[in-house]
Each structure stands twice: as structure tokens, then as C-alpha cells.
Amino acid sequence: MEFAYHPRADSLLTTRAPQIYAKHMDILKIKYFITAAKCLNFSRAADQLYMTQPALSQAIASIEKELNLQLFIRSGHELRLTPAARVLFEEFSKVYDTYESSIYKAANAQYGYSGKLSIGVLDGSFVDDVLPGRIRKFTEKFPFIEIDIGYRNFNEMIAGLYDGSVDIAFTLRFDVEGRKYIEYEYIAPARDCIAVLRTSPLAERDRVKLLDLREETFIMVGYDVSEKSPQLIIDGCQMQGFMPTIRFSPSIYTSTLWVQAGLGVTMLDSRNLLQYNPGVKFLETDQVSDPSLVAAWHSSNTNSALAPFIEMLKEEI
């Protein structure tokens, strides 16, 4: 089938199809239109824009001329959006929101307030009272810094601090103290305790000496989980004159499970989550370390999101 060319076809297309020159629209005019479309009252919109009503009316007329579209239907004191204006309002609102968000992100990036912050928390540590609130406060202040948070064991945490996969670690003081290039901030006190099954005869006491446990099986994580923790416990027992019977577990969580199963006792810090288990009792004992909760980081970490988090921690302490 062939179509005959009509001499008026070009002129009809030109007349009926609006000539859109959106590339000429600047962000200020988009803001004018969005505000007027929200208010549906030029006087009220002008007040919000800190300009006069005639100036806003002139700006809207200029926009309509640029786009070759009627945007508002004026009927007496009533102002309504045309179908074209409703489409523009929806799309321009997205554009303006993206524009403002982009400017905010750029400003934050200029001062290092964007990016990602990786937070590690030691397996089994109770941090509900010290960490979630601080993170909420931080994200409110720096909404464009993404927070990644997760539990790790002792050695994973230290390795992460050195290879940069962990920016800041909430762990126990004895595990970071004295490590080269590792700095830390004190967060909350803790002490060494012995966790025993509540049905054990030991649970009738509130405090035990390490020597009192010489006939017990000590459950502790292996050196592949913590290079310091098991040695500290062993050294503490030897200072009391005995070598403990040891059963190594693959994780702190496994250690706590074995205690609940009655397979032995274990030494944990007083902030460990196991203290909230009704079937287990924490007993005071001889101190072999300082298990206080600290926030640790590598002194050479170049993540720009780290500095404001550390600053906030120091302000909160």
C-alpha cells in the first residue's frame, strides 16, 4: 500500500505536536513550577519562594512559553493543573529531588561524609546498650554514609583491621592492646567471669577462684579463633599452680552451647550474651585480662567515613 504525501502534513505536525525545549529549563524555574503546582495559589507559592506574586506569574508564563504548554487553568480565584502539568509535576518533582540529593551528596563527599563504614562486633558481645543508638545518631547526621555491621571472631576482627575490611571493631581490650598501629577508645567496663550450668554445684556460689576449677573441663576457643584468649586463660591457671583440662571449641557461640549442655565451664567477659541465659550463671573469678569493651581502628585507615564516627564516639563517652 502506498501513502500519498499531503502538502499540509508537515504543517499539521508542527501545529499539533508541542515544541518541547526542556533543555532550556533551569532548575530554578522547575522549583517555581513545582511550588506553584503544590500550592495551586500563586500568592501563597510566591510567599514560600520569597518573591512577589507578579514575579512568579511572569516566571510561570515564561515556562509555559518555553515549553509551548499550558500548565494552569485559571478560573476566577481557582487554579487547576492541566493534564500536561500533572505529568510535568510528577516528573519534575523527581528531577528536583534528584538534584537536591545530588548536591547534598556532593557536599558530603567534599568533606568526607559519604562512602561506606564497616563495623565489626565480637561474637557473643552484648552491645545493645552502646552501639545501636550511636549508629542511629550517626546515620541521622551523615545519611550518605552506608553502614555495614556484622559479628566476627577475635582473629577475623584483627585481620580485618589490618587489611581494611573492618574500619572499626567493637571488641575486648586485651585483644587489641599493644598491637602495632591499632588505636582504641574505651566504651564500657567488663570483667572476667566463669560461666557454669545453673544446675552445677558451683552455681551455688557467687565467686570462685581459678584454683577451685582445677577438676573442671575448661571450654575455650582455639588459637585459630583467638591468638590471645586461650593463652591468657592457660597462663592464669598455671599461675594458680595447675594446668587446666581443655576442650577447644571452634567459636565463642559453640563454647556457650557446650556450657549449656553441661560439658564444662568457660571464661567469658561479663558483657557476653550468655549472661542472659536463665540456664547459666556467671561467677566472679580471678582476673586474667582486661576484657573491657573498646572500639578499635587502624591508625593508617584512610576511609574518610571513619573520622566522624570516631569523633562521635569520643563525644558520647
C-alpha positions in Angstrom: 0.0 0.0 0.0 1.3 3.4 -0.9 0.7 6.6 1.0 0.3 9.9 -0.8 2.2 12.8 0.6 -0.1 15.6 1.7 1.4 19.1 1.4 -0.1 20.2 4.7 1.3 17.2 6.6 4.4 19.0 7.9 2.5 22.0 9.0 -0.1 19.8 10.8 2.6 18.0 12.7 4.2 21.3 13.6 0.9 22.8 14.7 -0.4 19.8 16.7 2.8 18.5 18.3 4.1 20.8 21.0 7.7 22.0 20.6 9.4 20.9 23.8 12.6 22.7 24.7 13.1 21.2 28.1 16.8 21.6 27.7 16.3 25.4 28.3 14.6 24.8 31.6 16.8 25.7 34.5 16.4 24.2 38.0 15.1 27.5 39.5 12.2 27.5 37.0 11.5 23.9 37.8 11.3 24.9 41.5 8.9 27.7 40.7 6.6 25.4 38.8 6.7 22.7 41.5 5.9 25.1 44.3 3.0 26.7 42.3 1.7 23.3 41.4 1.7 22.2 45.1 0.1 25.4 46.3 -2.4 26.0 43.5 -2.2 29.6 44.6 0.3 32.0 43.1 0.3 34.3 46.1 0.9 31.5 48.6 3.6 29.9 46.4 5.3 33.3 46.0 5.5 33.7 49.8 7.1 30.3 50.0 9.6 31.3 47.3 10.3 34.7 48.9 9.3 36.6 45.7 6.4 38.7 44.7 3.2 37.2 43.1 3.6 39.2 39.8 7.2 37.9 39.5 6.1 34.3 40.0 3.2 34.8 37.5 5.7 36.1 35.0 8.0 33.2 35.6 5.2 30.7 35.1 4.2 32.4 31.9 7.8 32.2 30.7 7.9 28.5 31.5 4.6 27.9 29.5 6.1 29.8 26.6 9.4 27.8 26.7 7.6 24.5 26.7 4.7 25.5 24.5 2.3 24.1 27.0 -0.5 25.4 29.1 0.2 24.4 32.7 -2.5 26.1 34.7 -6.2 26.7 34.2 -7.3 29.9 35.8 -11.0 30.2 36.6 -11.7 33.1 38.9 -9.8 32.6 42.1 -9.4 28.9 41.3 -6.2 27.5 39.9 -6.0 23.9 38.4 -3.3 21.9 36.7 -3.8 20.9 33.1 -3.2 17.2 32.2 0.2 18.2 30.8 1.1 20.0 34.0 0.2 16.9 36.1 2.6 14.9 34.1 5.3 17.6 34.5 4.7 17.9 38.2 5.3 14.2 38.8 8.4 14.1 36.6 9.9 17.5 37.6 9.5 16.5 41.3 11.7 13.5 40.6 14.2 15.7 38.8 14.3 18.3 41.6 14.6 15.7 44.3 17.5 14.1 42.5 19.1 17.5 42.0 18.9 18.4 45.7 20.0 14.9 46.7 23.0 15.1 44.3 24.1 18.4 45.7 23.8 17.2 49.2 25.8 14.0 48.4 28.5 16.1 46.7 28.8 18.5 49.6 29.1 15.5 52.0 31.6 13.9 49.7 33.7 17.0 49.7 34.1 16.8 53.4 34.4 13.0 53.5 30.9 12.4 54.7 29.9 9.7 52.2 31.0 6.2 51.4 30.8 3.0 53.5 31.8 2.2 57.0 32.4 -1.4 58.0 31.8 -2.1 61.7 32.8 -5.4 63.3 31.3 -6.7 66.6 32.9 -9.5 68.5 30.9 -12.8 68.5 28.7 -13.0 71.6 29.3 -9.5 72.8 26.3 -7.6 74.2 26.4 -4.1 72.6 22.7 -3.2 72.6 23.3 -0.5 75.2 26.2 1.1 73.4 26.1 0.6 69.7 22.6 0.8 68.0 21.8 4.2 69.4 25.2 5.6 68.3 24.7 4.2 64.8 21.2 5.8 64.6 22.6 9.1 65.7 25.5 8.8 63.2 23.3 7.9 60.2 20.9 10.8 61.0 23.8 13.2 60.9 25.6 11.5 57.9 22.8 9.8 55.9 25.0 9.2 52.9 27.5 7.0 54.8 26.4 3.4 54.3 26.8 1.3 57.4 27.8 -2.4 57.2 27.8 -4.2 60.5 28.4 -7.9 61.5 29.8 -10.3 64.1 33.3 -11.7 63.8 35.6 -13.7 65.9 38.8 -12.3 67.5 41.2 -13.2 64.8 38.9 -12.2 62.0 38.4 -8.8 63.6 42.2 -8.2 63.9 42.8 -9.3 60.3 40.0 -7.0 59.1 41.5 -4.0 60.9 44.8 -4.7 59.2 43.5 -5.4 55.7 40.9 -2.7 55.7 37.8 -4.9 55.5 36.9 -3.7 59.1 37.0 0.0 59.7 36.2 -0.1 63.4 35.9 -3.1 65.7 33.9 -3.4 68.9 36.0 -6.0 70.7 37.7 -6.7 74.0 40.6 -4.6 75.2 43.1 -7.4 75.8 42.9 -8.4 72.1 43.9 -5.0 70.7 46.1 -3.7 73.5 49.8 -3.5 72.4 49.1 -4.2 68.7 51.1 -2.1 66.3 49.2 0.7 64.6 45.9 -0.2 66.4 44.3 2.6 68.4 41.2 2.2 70.5 38.7 4.1 72.6 37.2 2.7 75.8 33.5 2.0 75.6 32.3 0.1 78.6 33.8 -1.8 81.6 33.8 -5.6 81.8 35.5 -8.3 83.9 36.4 -11.9 83.6 33.8 -14.4 84.7 33.3 -18.1 84.8 30.1 -19.3 83.1 28.7 -22.5 84.7 25.5 -24.5 84.2 22.9 -23.3 86.8 22.4 -26.9 88.0 26.1 -27.3 88.8 27.1 -27.3 92.4 29.4 -24.3 91.5 26.3 -22.3 90.8 25.5 -22.1 94.5 28.4 -19.7 94.8 28.8 -16.1 93.5 32.6 -16.2 93.2 35.2 -18.9 92.5 38.9 -18.9 92.4 40.6 -20.4 89.3 42.1 -23.0 91.7 38.6 -24.1 92.6 38.2 -25.2 89.0 41.2 -27.4 88.7 39.0 -30.5 88.3 36.7 -28.9 85.7 37.0 -29.1 82.0 37.7 -25.6 80.6 36.0 -24.9 77.3 37.8 -22.3 75.3 38.1 -21.2 71.7 41.2 -22.4 69.8 44.2 -20.4 68.7 42.7 -20.2 65.2 39.8 -18.2 66.7 41.9 -16.1 69.1 45.6 -16.0 69.4 45.4 -14.3 72.9 42.3 -15.5 74.7 43.2 -19.2 75.3 46.7 -18.4 76.3 45.6 -15.8 78.9 43.3 -18.4 80.5 46.0 -21.1 80.5 48.6 -18.7 81.9 46.1 -17.6 84.6 45.5 -21.2 85.7 49.2 -22.0 85.7 49.8 -19.1 87.9 47.5 -20.8 90.4 49.5 -23.9 90.2 47.6 -26.2 87.8 47.3 -26.9 84.1 43.6 -26.9 83.1 41.9 -29.7 81.3 41.0 -28.1 78.0 38.4 -28.7 75.3 38.8 -26.4 72.4 35.7 -25.1 70.6 35.5 -23.7 67.1 33.7 -20.5 68.1 32.5 -18.5 71.1 29.0 -19.5 70.2 29.9 -23.1 70.3 31.6 -22.6 73.7 28.4 -21.2 75.2 26.4 -24.0 73.7 28.7 -26.6 75.3 28.4 -24.9 78.7 24.6 -25.1 78.4 25.0 -28.8 77.6 27.0 -29.3 80.8 30.2 -30.2 79.0 32.4 -27.9 81.1 32.9 -24.3 82.2 34.2 -21.4 80.3 35.7 -18.0 81.0 33.9 -15.1 79.4 33.7 -11.4 79.8 30.8 -10.1 81.9 29.1 -8.5 78.9 28.8 -11.7 77.0 25.3 -12.5 75.8 25.3 -15.8 77.6 24.8 -13.9 80.9 21.1 -13.5 79.8 20.6 -17.2 79.5 18.5 -18.4 82.5 20.2 -21.8 82.5 23.7 -20.4 83.0 25.2 -18.5 85.9 28.2 -16.1 85.7 30.6 -16.3 88.7 33.2 -13.7 89.6 36.7 -15.0 89.4 40.4 -14.1 89.3 41.1 -11.6 86.6 43.5 -12.8 83.8 42.9 -10.0 81.4 41.1 -6.7 80.8 38.0 -7.7 78.8 36.5 -4.2 78.7 34.6 -3.3 75.5 36.6 -1.0 73.2 36.2 0.5 69.7 39.4 -0.1 67.8 40.7 1.0 64.4 43.9 1.0 62.4 45.8 4.3 62.7 46.5 4.3 58.9 42.9 3.7 57.8 42.2 6.2 55.0 38.4 5.7 54.9 37.0 9.3 55.2 33.9 8.0 56.9 35.9 6.7 59.9 37.0 10.0 61.3 33.5 11.4 62.0 32.4 8.1 63.6 35.4 8.1 65.9 34.7 11.8 66.8 31.1 10.9 67.6 32.3 8.0 69.8 34.6 10.3 71.8 31.8 12.9 72.3 29.5 10.2 73.6 31.9 8.8 76.2 
